[in-house]
Amino acid sequence: MQAARELTMANQALDICQIARDHYDAVYRFCARRIGVEHAADLAQETFLTAQRALGRYEGRSELKIWLFGIAHNECRRMARDRRLKPTPMQLDEAPDGQDAEQTLIDREALRCALDRLSPEHRQVVLLREVEGLSYEEAGKVLGIPEGTVKSRLHHAFLLLRKSLSDLPPTTVREETRR
């Protein structure tokens, strides 16, 4: 009996190592965009430690990545609550090739500011859908909300972003950014 338990624990340790190798980057990015890069590594590690403890309860009803994002979401909430952290401003990727670097930086800064003004609930759905590429259903599972609520929040977030960006002078944001 003890040997079987040790074998199961050893297999779970191997499994979590493979899971971490496969999903660490996505979990790290998710945490960095929620709380900030200074806490992202700790949160990613906590996510995988929690996943290791709960691996026996994972039933496969959702994709493993979705399950991990759910754990990461809870870890981010816990850290924000415990440390009284505010969500970090969203970091946007580098300028696409072939675009005017200065204008791209201006556009990205305007978009970042508009995203930062969204409520955490609206930013979360934008992050999960538009940055991480999750489906409405998957985002709902991560956040523990119905799919319809994800759609509603995303729609409302886009309305707020459109309004925020349209209030800027035309030289600040190009027409492509408003779409």
Residue frames as qw, qx, qy, qz and C-alpha x, y, z in Angstrom:
[[0.000, 0.887, 0.462, 0.000, 0.00, 0.00, 0.00],
 [0.298, -0.815, 0.114, 0.483, 2.79, 2.43, 0.95],
 [0.437, -0.158, 0.600, 0.651, 4.73, 1.54, -2.21],
 [0.252, 0.615, 0.655, 0.361, 1.67, 2.28, -4.37],
 [0.115, -0.947, -0.239, 0.180, 1.23, 5.67, -2.67],
 [0.392, -0.625, 0.340, 0.583, 4.91, 6.53, -3.20],
 [0.411, 0.154, 0.686, 0.580, 4.68, 5.48, -6.85],
 [0.126, 0.820, 0.535, 0.160, 1.59, 7.66, -7.33],
 [0.239, -0.904, -0.011, 0.354, 3.37, 10.61, -5.70],
 [0.452, -0.352, 0.519, 0.634, 6.43, 10.08, -7.90],
 [0.335, 0.442, 0.685, 0.473, 4.25, 9.97, -11.03],
 [0.010, -0.930, -0.366, 0.030, 2.47, 13.16, -9.97],
 [0.361, -0.736, 0.212, 0.532, 5.85, 14.87, -9.44],
 [0.403, -0.034, 0.646, 0.647, 6.90, 13.87, -12.95],
 [0.192, 0.692, 0.645, 0.259, 3.53, 14.99, -14.31],
 [0.118, -0.942, -0.199, 0.243, 3.70, 18.42, -12.68],
 [0.403, -0.498, 0.402, 0.654, 7.24, 18.93, -14.02],
 [0.308, 0.248, 0.705, 0.589, 6.01, 18.25, -17.55],
 [0.020, 0.841, 0.538, 0.058, 2.94, 20.43, -16.99],
 [0.272, -0.834, 0.015, 0.480, 5.16, 23.26, -15.73],
 [0.385, -0.227, 0.554, 0.702, 7.46, 22.92, -18.75],
 [0.216, 0.455, 0.730, 0.461, 4.49, 23.02, -21.12],
 [0.104, -0.824, -0.494, -0.256, 2.54, 25.86, -19.50],
 [0.488, -0.486, -0.242, 0.684, 4.94, 27.99, -17.43],
 [0.216, 0.046, 0.243, 0.945, 5.30, 30.78, -20.01],
 [0.244, -0.534, -0.540, -0.603, 1.54, 31.22, -20.43],
 [0.544, -0.677, -0.473, 0.150, 0.93, 31.19, -16.66],
 [0.478, -0.304, -0.089, 0.819, 3.81, 33.63, -16.09],
 [0.061, 0.245, 0.347, 0.903, 2.44, 36.05, -18.74],
 [0.390, -0.641, -0.574, -0.328, -1.04, 35.79, -17.24],
 [0.569, -0.624, -0.352, 0.403, 0.28, 36.64, -13.75],
 [0.403, -0.127, 0.078, 0.903, 2.57, 39.42, -15.03],
 [0.068, -0.390, -0.418, -0.817, -0.30, 41.12, -16.79],
 [0.490, -0.675, -0.520, -0.187, -2.54, 40.82, -13.75],
 [0.613, -0.743, -0.144, 0.228, -0.20, 41.77, -10.90],
 [0.086, 0.932, -0.347, -0.058, 3.12, 42.82, -12.47],
 [0.763, 0.416, -0.472, 0.146, 6.40, 41.26, -13.52],
 [0.015, -0.563, 0.648, -0.512, 7.92, 41.77, -10.07],
 [0.598, -0.180, 0.614, -0.483, 5.49, 39.17, -8.63],
 [0.788, 0.315, -0.280, -0.450, 4.87, 37.01, -11.70],
 [0.474, 0.334, -0.809, 0.095, 7.54, 34.38, -11.03],
 [0.165, -0.107, 0.784, -0.588, 6.35, 33.88, -7.44],
 [0.667, 0.196, 0.241, -0.677, 2.74, 33.65, -8.57],
 [0.719, 0.352, -0.517, -0.302, 3.57, 31.19, -11.34],
 [0.260, 0.256, -0.883, 0.295, 5.46, 29.04, -8.83],
 [0.372, 0.027, 0.632, -0.679, 2.53, 29.18, -6.39],
 [0.734, 0.272, -0.133, -0.609, 0.20, 28.24, -9.22],
 [0.664, 0.293, -0.680, -0.106, 2.17, 25.10, -10.01],
 [0.041, 0.166, -0.845, 0.506, 2.56, 24.19, -6.32],
 [0.563, 0.129, 0.393, -0.716, -1.19, 24.49, -5.88],
 [0.751, 0.329, -0.363, -0.443, -1.71, 22.50, -9.08],
 [0.381, 0.293, -0.866, 0.140, 0.61, 19.78, -7.79],
 [0.213, -0.020, 0.764, -0.609, -1.39, 19.49, -4.56],
 [0.618, 0.321, 0.305, -0.649, -4.66, 19.41, -6.51],
 [0.270, 0.368, -0.742, -0.491, -3.51, 17.25, -9.43],
 [0.041, 0.107, 0.990, -0.080, -5.33, 14.21, -8.07],
 [0.286, 0.553, 0.586, -0.519, -8.59, 16.18, -8.14],
 [0.245, 0.445, -0.388, -0.769, -8.18, 17.38, -11.73],
 [0.662, 0.256, 0.668, -0.225, -10.97, 15.61, -13.59],
 [0.295, -0.021, 0.677, 0.673, -10.20, 16.76, -17.11],
 [0.269, 0.727, 0.613, -0.150, -13.55, 18.53, -17.56],
 [0.252, 0.954, -0.048, -0.153, -11.67, 21.52, -18.95],
 [0.704, 0.557, -0.273, 0.346, -8.40, 21.91, -20.77],
 [0.732, -0.318, -0.286, 0.530, -5.38, 21.74, -18.47],
 [0.302, 0.242, 0.005, 0.922, -4.33, 25.28, -19.45],
 [0.361, -0.607, -0.267, -0.656, -7.77, 26.59, -18.42],
 [0.772, -0.526, -0.344, 0.092, -7.52, 24.79, -15.08],
 [0.632, -0.108, -0.163, 0.750, -4.07, 26.35, -14.52],
 [0.046, 0.427, 0.121, 0.895, -5.33, 29.84, -15.43],
 [0.571, -0.652, -0.345, -0.362, -8.11, 29.36, -12.89],
 [0.763, -0.424, -0.255, 0.415, -5.54, 28.55, -10.22],
 [0.444, 0.123, 0.004, 0.887, -3.35, 31.48, -11.34],
 [0.202, -0.621, -0.280, -0.703, -6.39, 33.79, -11.23],
 [0.690, -0.661, -0.285, -0.079, -7.06, 32.74, -7.63],
 [0.725, -0.225, -0.141, 0.636, -3.38, 33.11, -6.69],
 [0.232, 0.369, 0.110, 0.893, -3.32, 36.63, -8.17],
 [0.424, -0.690, -0.279, -0.516, -6.46, 37.56, -6.25],
 [0.780, -0.519, -0.271, 0.222, -4.99, 36.14, -3.05],
 [0.596, -0.041, -0.070, 0.799, -1.73, 38.06, -3.44],
 [0.016, 0.516, 0.192, 0.834, -3.50, 41.28, -4.35],
 [0.585, -0.690, -0.286, -0.315, -5.73, 40.93, -1.29],
 [0.804, -0.411, -0.209, 0.375, -2.93, 39.90, 1.09],
 [0.531, -0.118, 0.038, 0.838, -0.52, 42.60, -0.07],
 [0.156, 0.816, 0.336, -0.444, -3.18, 45.16, -0.95],
 [0.321, -0.171, 0.539, 0.760, -1.77, 45.37, -4.46],
 [0.521, 0.612, 0.110, -0.585, -3.48, 47.18, -7.28],
 [0.841, 0.363, 0.358, 0.182, -3.58, 45.52, -10.69],
 [0.423, -0.394, 0.349, 0.737, -0.53, 46.46, -12.72],
 [0.439, 0.660, -0.136, -0.595, -0.84, 48.56, -15.85],
 [0.909, 0.281, 0.303, 0.045, -0.99, 46.27, -18.87],
 [0.279, -0.556, 0.549, 0.558, 2.27, 45.88, -20.73],
 [0.754, 0.597, 0.104, -0.251, 1.95, 45.89, -24.49],
 [0.850, 0.018, 0.328, 0.412, 4.29, 44.11, -26.85],
 [0.328, -0.377, 0.330, 0.801, 6.89, 45.75, -29.05],
 [0.429, 0.601, -0.071, -0.671, 5.97, 47.76, -32.14],
 [0.852, 0.327, 0.406, 0.051, 5.14, 45.70, -35.22],
 [0.508, -0.169, 0.452, 0.714, 7.75, 45.72, -37.98],
 [0.250, 0.377, 0.553, 0.700, 7.40, 48.37, -40.66],
 [0.158, -0.875, -0.436, -0.139, 5.42, 50.88, -38.61],
 [0.129, 0.721, -0.215, 0.645, 6.49, 54.32, -37.54],
 [0.540, -0.130, -0.690, 0.463, 8.04, 53.60, -34.14],
 [0.001, -0.027, 0.338, -0.941, 7.15, 56.95, -32.60],
 [0.561, -0.136, -0.207, -0.790, 3.50, 56.80, -33.69],
 [0.715, -0.146, -0.678, -0.086, 3.27, 53.17, -32.59],
 [0.359, -0.076, -0.643, 0.672, 4.57, 54.09, -29.14],
 [0.259, -0.050, 0.142, -0.954, 2.03, 56.91, -28.90],
 [0.681, -0.124, -0.444, -0.569, -0.77, 54.55, -29.98],
 [0.657, -0.121, -0.723, 0.178, 0.29, 51.84, -27.56],
 [0.153, -0.014, -0.527, 0.836, 0.56, 54.30, -24.69],
 [0.461, -0.089, -0.050, -0.881, -2.95, 55.58, -25.44],
 [0.756, -0.121, -0.562, -0.312, -4.26, 52.01, -25.53],
 [0.504, -0.039, -0.716, 0.481, -2.41, 51.09, -22.35],
 [0.097, -0.043, 0.363, -0.926, -3.89, 54.10, -20.54],
 [0.633, -0.100, -0.243, -0.729, -7.37, 53.20, -21.79],
 [0.732, -0.088, -0.675, -0.022, -6.93, 49.59, -20.62],
 [0.318, 0.024, -0.642, 0.697, -5.68, 50.76, -17.24],
 [0.324, -0.106, 0.171, -0.924, -8.87, 52.77, -16.75],
 [0.684, -0.171, -0.569, -0.423, -11.02, 49.65, -17.14],
 [0.711, -0.495, 0.320, -0.385, -12.28, 47.90, -14.02],
 [0.250, -0.408, 0.878, 0.032, -10.40, 44.71, -13.07],
 [0.661, 0.273, 0.667, -0.209, -13.40, 42.65, -14.23],
 [0.618, 0.757, 0.039, -0.210, -13.33, 44.22, -17.69],
 [0.108, 0.756, -0.634, -0.122, -9.53, 44.03, -17.98],
 [0.517, -0.226, 0.823, -0.064, -9.59, 40.34, -17.06],
 [0.739, 0.445, 0.494, -0.110, -11.93, 39.40, -19.90],
 [0.444, 0.854, -0.234, -0.136, -9.94, 41.51, -22.39],
 [0.168, -0.640, 0.749, 0.027, -6.73, 39.83, -21.21],
 [0.599, -0.037, 0.796, -0.075, -8.12, 36.29, -21.40],
 [0.687, 0.590, 0.410, -0.110, -9.93, 36.71, -24.73],
 [0.466, 0.881, -0.084, -0.011, -7.71, 39.07, -26.68],
 [0.025, -0.776, 0.628, -0.045, -4.25, 38.45, -25.24],
 [0.427, -0.278, 0.856, -0.092, -4.39, 34.78, -24.19],
 [0.385, 0.179, -0.675, -0.604, -6.82, 33.81, -26.96],
 [0.169, 0.138, 0.930, -0.297, -9.24, 31.85, -24.79],
 [0.191, -0.444, -0.696, -0.530, -12.79, 31.16, -25.92],
 [0.415, -0.507, 0.038, -0.755, -15.72, 32.76, -24.09],
 [0.890, -0.327, -0.267, -0.171, -16.41, 29.44, -22.39],
 [0.761, 0.047, -0.376, 0.526, -12.78, 28.99, -21.32],
 [0.097, 0.411, -0.242, 0.873, -12.54, 32.56, -20.00],
 [0.636, -0.483, -0.093, -0.594, -15.74, 31.97, -18.03],
 [0.908, -0.221, -0.338, 0.112, -14.28, 28.83, -16.47],
 [0.533, 0.218, -0.354, 0.737, -11.10, 30.66, -15.48],
 [0.096, -0.340, 0.192, -0.916, -13.06, 33.51, -13.90],
 [0.016, -0.270, -0.890, 0.368, -15.85, 31.36, -12.49],
 [0.358, 0.421, 0.194, -0.811, -18.55, 33.28, -14.36],
 [0.695, 0.452, 0.554, -0.078, -21.06, 32.29, -17.06],
 [0.504, 0.167, 0.501, 0.683, -20.11, 32.56, -20.72],
 [0.090, 0.821, 0.454, 0.335, -22.79, 35.22, -21.22],
 [0.381, -0.889, -0.046, 0.251, -21.20, 37.36, -18.52],
 [0.574, -0.269, 0.394, 0.666, -17.85, 37.12, -20.31],
 [0.329, 0.494, 0.546, 0.591, -19.49, 38.28, -23.55],
 [0.139, -0.922, -0.341, -0.114, -21.27, 41.12, -21.78],
 [0.496, -0.748, 0.103, 0.428, -18.14, 42.31, -19.97],
 [0.541, -0.048, 0.470, 0.696, -16.06, 42.12, -23.14],
 [0.193, 0.698, 0.506, 0.469, -18.68, 44.08, -25.09],
 [0.284, -0.940, -0.181, 0.047, -18.84, 46.70, -22.34],
 [0.600, -0.508, 0.244, 0.568, -15.02, 46.84, -22.15],
 [0.461, 0.243, 0.497, 0.694, -14.79, 47.49, -25.90],
 [0.002, 0.868, 0.399, 0.295, -17.40, 50.24, -25.64],
 [0.451, -0.854, -0.003, 0.259, -15.40, 51.87, -22.85],
 [0.603, -0.243, 0.391, 0.651, -12.15, 51.51, -24.81],
 [0.346, 0.542, 0.510, 0.571, -13.72, 52.94, -27.95],
 [0.155, -0.946, -0.258, -0.124, -15.07, 55.93, -26.01],
 [0.569, -0.701, 0.140, 0.406, -11.79, 56.46, -24.20],
 [0.561, -0.071, 0.469, 0.678, -9.75, 56.30, -27.41],
 [0.250, 0.670, 0.501, 0.487, -12.17, 58.43, -29.41],
 [0.266, -0.938, -0.191, 0.118, -11.87, 61.22, -26.82],
 [0.585, -0.436, 0.256, 0.634, -8.18, 61.61, -27.69],
 [0.254, 0.749, -0.231, -0.567, -6.94, 64.07, -30.30],
 [0.894, 0.433, 0.029, -0.116, -6.70, 62.46, -33.77],
 [0.403, 0.720, -0.544, 0.153, -2.92, 62.84, -33.83],
 [0.406, -0.495, 0.696, -0.325, -2.63, 60.65, -30.75],
 [0.593, 0.046, 0.799, -0.090, -4.45, 57.59, -32.00],
 [0.153, 0.187, -0.670, -0.702, -4.68, 56.48, -35.60],
 [0.710, 0.024, -0.131, -0.691, -7.95, 55.26, -37.04],
 [0.660, 0.111, -0.740, -0.067, -6.78, 51.62, -36.96],
 [0.153, 0.085, -0.778, 0.604, -6.50, 51.73, -33.17],
 [0.453, -0.006, 0.259, -0.853, -10.13, 52.80, -32.79],
 [0.706, 0.052, -0.512, -0.486, -11.53, 49.68, -34.48]]
